[in-house]
């Protein structure tokens, strides 16, 4: 991949984020979150929205306990 690659931000059911080339099929278990852009733009978005790195299931267990 080169600097001209457009990426999209994906999120899974556990609330974990990943960057993925926008021209590739989204892998099973992941959904686009709507952000597309350069690698850096997508990384900045992930840094902004993914503030708790724990999987959703762990966060829920910890808040219930």
C-alpha positions, 0 to 999 in steps of 0.5 A: 500500500502506498500513501495514495491508498484510501482507508476506512475505519472499521469497528467490530461487535466488541467496539474495537477499531481497525483501519482497512483499505477502502477498496477491499471487501470488509471482513466478516465481523466488522462494520464500517464506522463511516470514516474514510480518508488517508491513513493518518486521517483514519488514525486520528479518528480512531484516536478520537473515538476509541478511548477505552481499549477494553473489549465491550464484553469486558467493560460490561462485566466490569461495570456489572461487578 
